[in-house]
Amino acid sequence: MAEITAALVKDLREKTGAGMMDCKKALAETNGDLDAAIDWLRKKGLSAAAKKAGRVAAEGLVAVAIKDNKGAIVEVNAETDFVARNPQFQALASGIATVALTAGDDVATLEAAAFPGTGRNVKDEVTQAIATIGENMTLRRAKTLSVDGGVVVAYVHSALADGLGKLGVLVGLKSTGKREVLEQIGKQLAMHIAAANPQSLSTKDLDQSLVERERTVLTEQAAGSGKPADIIAKMVEGRIRKFYQEVVLLEQTFVIDGETQVGKAVEKAAKDAGAPIEVTGFVRFQLGEGIEKKTDDFAAEVAKMAG
């Protein structure tokens, strides 16, 4: 029996896109013959992943998982919306979110972590799913959130299955108050975050470059009014406060009642909980945000073919 070296397995993986364990098995079955191993994988349908790796994957699922005072959220992409309803793909996304609870949210570390019940790591499990489902898939991003005393609450908007959908939120609340109250206000805050898409938790957390850019635009706008400089300065500061109300979570108007400031709603919940509540952070993942999707211009394509 030929020696199956790590370099040989790596070479086979790069040529086929198949999972590590499948490559090892193929080489073992073919006595280390690389070309025969490629054919073995092709016959098993496991080398198809390589052909799909270049396709744009902008659909898929956002998955959340909660355990104790920690939550994880991941985005796993596929090529078509149809795959999001595939039970195997749903199990893949849910499984990766669960792994992230212990492996953390660094994508490379997460991909190297063991996927439960398969003997493969997360990256190889994705590759296996590519081969069997027939679409390119990627683990795009992950984030974890934890609190030292309190709750982490998850919300998935229009969930396709438990903890799976196209828009997911985690919110962390630190408090020694009544857990049922924390869960309730946490769920409401998560729903608010899903709808309002705040850019930061508080004004001090907001990217100051965004603030300065907004201030510059507002100053130029106000300068056209012809008012004195001190009046213009006051006008700009008033508009900056309004800007905060649009993009900062604790400054926004609570979508649950349409009138209360979020920070005030948290203070009210603290009274019901019997202890102060601190919103420690939040994460919002919306499927495909920031991915440039390719659109086919069939009219142009036909015209080109017609000369």
KEKE-3310 file (N, C-alpha, C; in steps of 0.2 Angstrom, whole numbers, plus 5000, padded with zeros to 4 digits):
npx = (5004:5003:5010:5000:5001:5001:5003:4999:4986:4982:4985:4975:4964:4964:4963:4951:4941:4935:4930:4942:4942:4936:4945:4956:4950:4948:4961:4966:4958:4963:4976:4985:4986:4985:4977:4968:4962:4955:4946:4939:4933:4925:4916:4909:4903:4909:4918:4912:4911:4922:4920:4910:4914:4917:4905:4894:4888:4874:4863:4854:4855:4853:4858:4855:4860:4858:4865:4865:4872:4876:4877:4876:4878:4877:4881:4877:4880:4872:4868:4855:4839:4830:4838:4838:4827:4830:4832:4845:4854:4848:4851:4865:4868:4862:4870:4883:4881:4879:4891:4899:4896:4905:4917:4920:4920:4929:4931:4940:4945:4933:4929:4939:4935:4927:4913:4898:4895:4900:4913:4920:4927:4921:4923:4925:4913:4905:4910:4906:4892:4891:4894:4884:4872:4873:4876:4886:4893:4896:4903:4901:4902:4903:4897:4899:4891:4891:4886:4890:4881:4865:4856:4856:4848:4840:4833:4824:4819:4804:4805:4811:4813:4816:4826:4832:4833:4832:4836:4843:4845:4855:4855:4862:4859:4864:4861:4854:4841:4823:4822:4812:4807:4819:4820:4809:4810:4822:4818:4809:4818:4827:4818:4816:4829:4830:4821:4824:4838:4850:4866:4875:4877:4877:4879:4893:4899:4897:4904:4915:4920:4908:4900:4907:4907:4894:4892:4899:4892:4880:4884:4888:4876:4868:4875:4871:4860:4862:4862:4869:4885:4885:4872:4871:4879:4872:4861:4867:4871:4858:4853:4863:4859:4847:4851:4858:4847:4842:4851:4857:4855:4850:4845:4835:4818:4807:4801:4791:4781:4781:4784:4791:4808:4821:4831:4824:4814:4821:4825:4812:4809:4818:4814:4803:4810:4816:4830:4844:4846:4858:4861:4872:4877:4874:4870:4867:4863:4859:4854:4865:4869:4879:4885:4889:4877:4876:4869:4860:4860:4850:4845:4855:4864:4859:4858:4872:4876:4869:4876)
npy = (4994:5011:5025:5037:5053:5069:5079:5074:5072:5085:5090:5083:5088:5101:5099:5094:5099:5092:5085:5083:5071:5063:5064:5057:5044:5041:5041:5030:5020:5019:5016:5026:5032:5047:5051:5041:5042:5054:5051:5041:5050:5057:5048:5046:5058:5068:5077:5087:5099:5108:5113:5122:5132:5144:5152:5165:5167:5172:5170:5160:5157:5164:5160:5157:5153:5149:5147:5146:5160:5165:5169:5165:5169:5166:5168:5158:5156:5152:5148:5150:5155:5144:5134:5137:5131:5118:5104:5098:5108:5118:5111:5111:5125:5128:5119:5124:5137:5132:5126:5137:5143:5138:5137:5150:5166:5169:5166:5157:5149:5144:5136:5127:5119:5105:5097:5092:5075:5070:5067:5076:5093:5109:5116:5106:5100:5109:5109:5096:5097:5106:5097:5087:5094:5103:5116:5131:5135:5145:5149:5164:5174:5176:5179:5181:5183:5187:5188:5193:5187:5189:5190:5183:5187:5180:5184:5180:5186:5183:5168:5153:5141:5135:5146:5150:5160:5175:5186:5190:5193:5197:5201:5208:5208:5214:5211:5208:5206:5200:5186:5183:5196:5202:5193:5197:5211:5210:5203:5212:5222:5216:5214:5227:5231:5223:5230:5243:5245:5250:5259:5259:5256:5266:5284:5287:5275:5276:5277:5289:5295:5295:5304:5316:5317:5319:5331:5340:5340:5345:5357:5364:5365:5372:5384:5390:5397:5410:5414:5420:5415:5409:5405:5396:5386:5381:5377:5366:5358:5354:5347:5336:5330:5325:5316:5307:5301:5294:5284:5278:5266:5267:5280:5280:5280:5269:5255:5247:5254:5266:5279:5280:5283:5272:5270:5275:5265:5254:5258:5258:5245:5240:5244:5235:5223:5224:5227:5236:5237:5234:5237:5228:5225:5222:5212:5212:5203:5203:5194:5192:5205:5218:5210:5209:5205:5196:5200:5194:5200:5196:5201:5208:5198:5190:5198:5200:5187:5186:5195)
npz = (5000:4995:5003:5010:5010:5018:5009:4997:4999:5000:4987:4980:4985:4981:4967:4965:4974:4984:5000:5014:5021:5012:5001:5007:5008:4995:4990:4997:4992:4979:4980:4982:4969:4960:4949:4947:4959:4957:4947:4955:4964:4956:4951:4962:4963:4970:4967:4961:4967:4965:4952:4955:4963:4959:4957:4960:4976:4984:4990:5003:5020:5036:5052:5069:5086:5103:5119:5136:5142:5130:5113:5095:5078:5061:5044:5030:5013:4998:4980:4976:4981:4982:4988:5002:5007:5008:5017:5021:5019:5028:5040:5039:5041:5053:5061:5060:5066:5079:5082:5082:5094:5103:5096:5092:5083:5072:5056:5049:5060:5064:5052:5053:5064:5072:5064:5071:5072:5060:5057:5049:5047:5048:5036:5027:5028:5022:5009:5006:5006:4995:4985:4985:4985:4975:4972:4973:4989:5004:5019:5025:5036:5054:5070:5088:5104:5121:5138:5155:5166:5165:5149:5133:5118:5104:5088:5073:5059:5050:5050:5042:5047:5064:5071:5059:5045:5034:5040:5054:5072:5086:5103:5118:5135:5151:5167:5184:5185:5184:5175:5165:5162:5156:5145:5138:5135:5128:5117:5111:5109:5100:5089:5086:5082:5070:5062:5062:5060:5067:5068:5078:5096:5105:5106:5108:5103:5090:5073:5071:5060:5052:5058:5057:5043:5041:5048:5041:5029:5033:5038:5027:5020:5029:5029:5017:5021:5025:5038:5054:5060:5073:5075:5064:5069:5080:5073:5066:5076:5081:5071:5070:5082:5078:5068:5076:5082:5072:5069:5080:5092:5106:5105:5096:5091:5098:5090:5094:5101:5094:5099:5111:5117:5114:5124:5135:5136:5139:5152:5158:5158:5166:5179:5180:5180:5192:5193:5187:5169:5157:5140:5132:5119:5101:5087:5070:5056:5039:5026:5012:5012:5005:4996:4979:4967:4952:4937:4923:4907:4896:4884:4878:4877:4868:4857:4855:4851:4839:4831)
capx = (5000:5007:5009:4995:5004:4997:5004:4995:4979:4981:4985:4969:4958:4965:4961:4944:4937:4931:4932:4948:4941:4934:4951:4960:4947:4949:4968:4967:4955:4966:4983:4989:4986:4981:4973:4963:4958:4951:4941:4935:4929:4920:4911:4905:4900:4911:4923:4908:4912:4927:4917:4905:4917:4917:4899:4892:4883:4872:4857:4856:4852:4856:4856:4856:4860:4859:4866:4866:4872:4880:4873:4880:4875:4881:4878:4879:4877:4871:4867:4848:4834:4827:4842:4837:4822:4833:4833:4852:4857:4846:4855:4872:4868:4861:4875:4888:4879:4880:4898:4902:4896:4911:4923:4920:4917:4934:4929:4945:4945:4927:4930:4943:4932:4924:4906:4896:4892:4901:4920:4923:4927:4915:4925:4924:4906:4902:4912:4902:4885:4891:4894:4878:4866:4874:4877:4892:4891:4901:4902:4903:4903:4900:4898:4896:4889:4890:4886:4892:4875:4860:4853:4857:4841:4840:4827:4825:4813:4801:4809:4809:4813:4818:4833:4834:4829:4836:4838:4844:4848:4857:4856:4864:4857:4867:4856:4852:4834:4819:4824:4807:4807:4824:4819:4804:4813:4827:4815:4807:4824:4829:4814:4817:4835:4829:4817:4827:4845:4854:4873:4879:4873:4876:4883:4900:4901:4896:4910:4916:4920:4902:4898:4911:4905:4887:4893:4902:4886:4875:4887:4887:4869:4866:4879:4867:4854:4864:4862:4876:4889:4883:4865:4872:4882:4866:4857:4870:4871:4852:4853:4867:4855:4842:4855:4859:4840:4840:4856:4860:4850:4847:4842:4830:4811:4806:4796:4786:4776:4781:4785:4796:4815:4824:4834:4819:4810:4825:4824:4806:4809:4823:4809:4799:4814:4819:4837:4846:4848:4863:4862:4879:4879:4869:4873:4862:4865:4854:4857:4867:4870:4886:4887:4887:4874:4877:4862:4861:4856:4848:4844:4862:4868:4856:4861:4879:4876:4866:4881)
capy = (5000:5017:5030:5043:5059:5075:5083:5070:5073:5092:5090:5080:5092:5107:5097:5091:5103:5087:5086:5080:5064:5060:5063:5052:5038:5040:5039:5023:5015:5018:5014:5032:5035:5053:5051:5036:5045:5059:5047:5038:5055:5059:5043:5047:5064:5072:5082:5092:5105:5112:5117:5127:5136:5151:5155:5170:5164:5178:5168:5156:5157:5167:5155:5159:5148:5152:5143:5149:5168:5166:5168:5165:5170:5165:5168:5153:5158:5148:5152:5151:5155:5137:5129:5139:5127:5111:5101:5097:5115:5120:5107:5114:5132:5127:5116:5129:5141:5129:5125:5144:5144:5136:5139:5157:5169:5169:5161:5152:5145:5140:5132:5121:5116:5099:5098:5086:5069:5068:5066:5081:5099:5114:5118:5100:5099:5114:5106:5090:5100:5108:5091:5083:5098:5105:5123:5134:5138:5148:5152:5171:5177:5174:5183:5178:5189:5184:5193:5190:5189:5192:5186:5185:5185:5180:5185:5179:5189:5178:5162:5148:5136:5137:5149:5151:5165:5179:5192:5188:5198:5195:5207:5206:5212:5213:5212:5203:5206:5195:5184:5184:5203:5202:5190:5200:5217:5208:5201:5218:5226:5212:5215:5234:5231:5221:5234:5250:5244:5255:5258:5259:5255:5273:5290:5286:5270:5278:5279:5297:5298:5296:5310:5322:5318:5322:5337:5344:5341:5349:5364:5367:5366:5378:5390:5394:5401:5417:5416:5421:5409:5406:5402:5390:5381:5378:5373:5360:5353:5351:5342:5331:5326:5321:5311:5302:5298:5290:5279:5276:5262:5270:5286:5279:5279:5262:5253:5243:5258:5272:5285:5280:5282:5265:5270:5276:5259:5250:5260:5256:5238:5239:5244:5229:5218:5225:5229:5240:5234:5237:5234:5227:5225:5219:5210:5211:5200:5202:5189:5195:5213:5219:5205:5211:5200:5196:5200:5193:5204:5191:5204:5210:5192:5187:5203:5199:5181:5188:5199)
capz = (5000:4995:5008:5009:5013:5018:5003:4992:5000:4999:4980:4977:4987:4976:4960:4965:4979:4988:5007:5016:5023:5005:4997:5010:5006:4988:4989:5000:4988:4973:4982:4981:4962:4960:4943:4949:4965:4954:4944:4960:4967:4950:4950:4968:4963:4976:4964:4958:4971:4962:4947:4957:4968:4957:4956:4966:4981:4988:4994:5008:5027:5042:5057:5076:5091:5110:5125:5142:5141:5124:5106:5089:5072:5055:5037:5025:5007:4992:4974:4974:4986:4983:4993:5009:5010:5008:5024:5022:5019:5034:5045:5039:5044:5061:5064:5060:5072:5086:5083:5083:5101:5106:5092:5091:5076:5067:5051:5048:5065:5064:5047:5055:5070:5070:5063:5075:5070:5053:5056:5045:5050:5045:5029:5023:5028:5017:5003:5005:5004:4988:4980:4986:4984:4968:4972:4977:4996:5008:5026:5024:5042:5060:5076:5094:5109:5127:5144:5161:5170:5161:5144:5125:5115:5097:5084:5066:5055:5045:5050:5038:5052:5070:5071:5052:5040:5030:5044:5061:5077:5093:5108:5125:5141:5157:5173:5189:5186:5183:5168:5160:5159:5152:5139:5134:5132:5124:5111:5108:5106:5094:5083:5084:5078:5064:5058:5062:5058:5070:5066:5084:5102:5109:5102:5109:5099:5082:5070:5071:5053:5049:5062:5054:5037:5042:5051:5035:5024:5037:5039:5020:5019:5033:5027:5012:5024:5026:5045:5057:5062:5079:5073:5060:5073:5084:5068:5064:5082:5082:5065:5072:5087:5074:5065:5081:5083:5066:5068:5086:5095:5112:5104:5091:5093:5099:5085:5097:5102:5090:5103:5117:5115:5116:5130:5140:5136:5143:5159:5161:5159:5172:5185:5180:5181:5198:5193:5181:5163:5152:5134:5131:5112:5097:5080:5065:5049:5034:5021:5006:5012:5003:4990:4972:4963:4945:4934:4916:4902:4891:4877:4876:4875:4861:4852:4853:4847:4832:4828)
cpx = (5004:5005:5005:4998:4999:4997:5000:4988:4977:4980:4978:4963:4958:4962:4954:4939:4933:4934:4939:4947:4939:4940:4955:4957:4948:4956:4969:4964:4959:4974:4987:4989:4982:4976:4967:4959:4953:4945:4936:4930:4923:4915:4906:4901:4903:4916:4919:4909:4916:4924:4912:4907:4917:4911:4897:4886:4880:4865:4859:4852:4856:4854:4859:4856:4862:4860:4868:4866:4876:4876:4878:4876:4879:4877:4881:4876:4877:4869:4860:4844:4831:4831:4840:4831:4824:4835:4841:4855:4855:4850:4862:4872:4867:4867:4881:4887:4881:4887:4902:4901:4902:4918:4925:4919:4923:4932:4934:4946:4939:4927:4934:4940:4928:4916:4903:4893:4894:4909:4924:4923:4922:4917:4923:4916:4902:4904:4907:4895:4885:4891:4887:4872:4867:4875:4883:4889:4897:4899:4905:4905:4900:4901:4895:4895:4888:4889:4887:4886:4870:4857:4856:4851:4842:4833:4828:4818:4810:4804:4807:4809:4816:4825:4836:4830:4834:4838:4838:4847:4850:4857:4857:4862:4860:4863:4855:4845:4830:4821:4818:4806:4813:4823:4814:4806:4818:4824:4812:4813:4827:4825:4815:4823:4834:4826:4821:4834:4849:4862:4877:4874:4872:4880:4890:4903:4900:4903:4910:4917:4913:4899:4901:4908:4898:4887:4895:4896:4881:4877:4886:4880:4866:4869:4875:4861:4856:4864:4869:4879:4887:4876:4866:4875:4877:4862:4860:4870:4864:4851:4857:4863:4850:4845:4856:4852:4839:4845:4858:4854:4847:4844:4836:4823:4809:4800:4790:4780:4776:4782:4790:4803:4817:4827:4829:4815:4814:4825:4818:4806:4813:4819:4805:4803:4817:4826:4839:4848:4853:4863:4869:4882:4873:4873:4867:4865:4859:4857:4859:4869:4878:4888:4884:4884:4875:4870:4864:4857:4855:4847:4850:4865:4865:4858:4868:4880:4874:4871:4879)
cpy = (5006:5021:5036:5049:5065:5079:5080:5072:5081:5093:5088:5085:5098:5105:5096:5096:5098:5088:5081:5073:5060:5059:5057:5045:5036:5038:5032:5018:5014:5018:5020:5035:5041:5053:5047:5039:5050:5056:5044:5044:5057:5054:5043:5053:5069:5077:5088:5099:5110:5116:5122:5132:5143:5155:5159:5167:5170:5176:5164:5157:5161:5162:5158:5153:5151:5146:5147:5157:5169:5165:5168:5166:5170:5166:5163:5154:5152:5152:5154:5151:5148:5133:5131:5134:5119:5109:5100:5104:5118:5117:5110:5120:5131:5124:5120:5134:5138:5128:5132:5146:5143:5137:5146:5160:5171:5164:5156:5147:5141:5135:5125:5117:5110:5100:5091:5081:5067:5066:5071:5088:5103:5115:5112:5098:5103:5111:5100:5092:5102:5102:5088:5088:5101:5112:5125:5136:5140:5150:5159:5174:5174:5179:5180:5184:5185:5190:5189:5192:5193:5187:5188:5182:5185:5181:5184:5181:5184:5172:5157:5141:5139:5140:5150:5156:5169:5185:5190:5193:5195:5201:5205:5211:5210:5215:5207:5203:5200:5192:5184:5191:5204:5199:5194:5207:5215:5206:5207:5222:5223:5214:5223:5235:5229:5226:5241:5250:5249:5254:5257:5258:5262:5278:5289:5280:5271:5280:5286:5300:5299:5302:5316:5323:5321:5329:5342:5345:5346:5357:5368:5369:5372:5385:5394:5398:5408:5419:5417:5415:5405:5402:5396:5385:5377:5374:5366:5355:5350:5346:5335:5326:5322:5315:5305:5298:5293:5284:5275:5272:5265:5277:5286:5279:5272:5260:5250:5248:5265:5278:5286:5279:5275:5265:5271:5269:5254:5252:5258:5249:5236:5239:5238:5223:5218:5226:5232:5235:5237:5233:5234:5227:5222:5217:5209:5209:5200:5199:5193:5202:5214:5215:5208:5205:5201:5195:5199:5197:5200:5195:5206:5204:5189:5192:5202:5192:5182:5192:5206)
cpz = (5000:5001:5006:5013:5013:5012:4997:4993:4999:4991:4977:4979:4982:4969:4960:4969:4984:4995:5009:5017:5016:5001:5000:5008:4999:4986:4992:4995:4981:4974:4980:4974:4962:4955:4945:4954:4962:4951:4949:4963:4962:4950:4956:4968:4968:4973:4961:4961:4968:4956:4949:4961:4966:4956:4962:4970:4986:4991:5000:5014:5032:5048:5064:5081:5098:5115:5131:5141:5135:5118:5101:5083:5066:5049:5032:5019:5002:4986:4973:4981:4988:4988:5000:5012:5010:5015:5026:5023:5026:5040:5045:5042:5051:5064:5065:5065:5078:5087:5085:5091:5105:5102:5091:5084:5071:5062:5049:5054:5066:5058:5049:5061:5067:5069:5066:5071:5063:5052:5052:5049:5046:5038:5025:5023:5023:5010:5001:5003:4997:4983:4980:4984:4977:4967:4975:4984:4999:5015:5026:5030:5048:5065:5082:5099:5115:5132:5150:5166:5166:5155:5137:5122:5107:5094:5077:5063:5050:5044:5046:5042:5059:5070:5064:5048:5036:5034:5051:5066:5083:5097:5115:5130:5147:5163:5178:5190:5184:5175:5163:5158:5155:5145:5135:5131:5127:5117:5107:5105:5100:5088:5081:5080:5071:5059:5057:5059:5060:5068:5072:5090:5105:5104:5102:5105:5092:5079:5069:5064:5050:5052:5058:5047:5037:5044:5045:5030:5027:5037:5032:5018:5023:5031:5021:5015:5025:5033:5048:5059:5068:5079:5069:5064:5077:5079:5067:5070:5083:5077:5067:5077:5083:5071:5070:5082:5078:5066:5074:5090:5101:5111:5099:5095:5093:5094:5088:5099:5098:5093:5108:5114:5118:5123:5136:5141:5140:5151:5162:5162:5165:5179:5185:5182:5188:5199:5187:5175:5159:5146:5132:5123:5108:5090:5076:5058:5045:5028:5014:5006:5010:4998:4984:4969:4956:4942:4926:4912:4896:4884:4874:4874:4869:4856:4850:4849:4840:4828:4827)
residu = (MET:ALA:GLU:ILE:THR:ALA:ALA:LEU:VAL:LYS:ASP:LEU:ARG:GLU:LYS:THR:GLY:ALA:GLY:MET:MET:ASP:CYS:LYS:LYS:ALA:LEU:ALA:GLU:THR:ASN:GLY:ASP:LEU:ASP:ALA:ALA:ILE:ASP:TRP:LEU:ARG:LYS:LYS:GLY:LEU:SER:ALA:ALA:ALA:LYS:LYS:ALA:GLY:ARG:VAL:ALA:ALA:GLU:GLY:LEU:VAL:ALA:VAL:ALA:ILE:LYS:ASP:ASN:LYS:GLY:ALA:ILE:VAL:GLU:VAL:ASN:ALA:GLU:THR:ASP:PHE:VAL:ALA:ARG:ASN:PRO:GLN:PHE:GLN:ALA:LEU:ALA:SER:GLY:ILE:ALA:THR:VAL:ALA:LEU:THR:ALA:GLY:ASP:ASP:VAL:ALA:THR:LEU:GLU:ALA:ALA:ALA:PHE:PRO:GLY:THR:GLY:ARG:ASN:VAL:LYS:ASP:GLU:VAL:THR:GLN:ALA:ILE:ALA:THR:ILE:GLY:GLU:ASN:MET:THR:LEU:ARG:ARG:ALA:LYS:THR:LEU:SER:VAL:ASP:GLY:GLY:VAL:VAL:VAL:ALA:TYR:VAL:HIS:SER:ALA:LEU:ALA:ASP:GLY:LEU:GLY:LYS:LEU:GLY:VAL:LEU:VAL:GLY:LEU:LYS:SER:THR:GLY:LYS:ARG:GLU:VAL:LEU:GLU:GLN:ILE:GLY:LYS:GLN:LEU:ALA:MET:HIS:ILE:ALA:ALA:ALA:ASN:PRO:GLN:SER:LEU:SER:THR:LYS:ASP:LEU:ASP:GLN:SER:LEU:VAL:GLU:ARG:GLU:ARG:THR:VAL:LEU:THR:GLU:GLN:ALA:ALA:GLY:SER:GLY:LYS:PRO:ALA:ASP:ILE:ILE:ALA:LYS:MET:VAL:GLU:GLY:ARG:ILE:ARG:LYS:PHE:TYR:GLN:GLU:VAL:VAL:LEU:LEU:GLU:GLN:THR:PHE:VAL:ILE:ASP:GLY:GLU:THR:GLN:VAL:GLY:LYS:ALA:VAL:GLU:LYS:ALA:ALA:LYS:ASP:ALA:GLY:ALA:PRO:ILE:GLU:VAL:THR:GLY:PHE:VAL:ARG:PHE:GLN:LEU:GLY:GLU:GLY:ILE:GLU:LYS:LYS:THR:ASP:ASP:PHE:ALA:ALA:GLU:VAL:ALA:LYS:MET:ALA:GLY)
# end
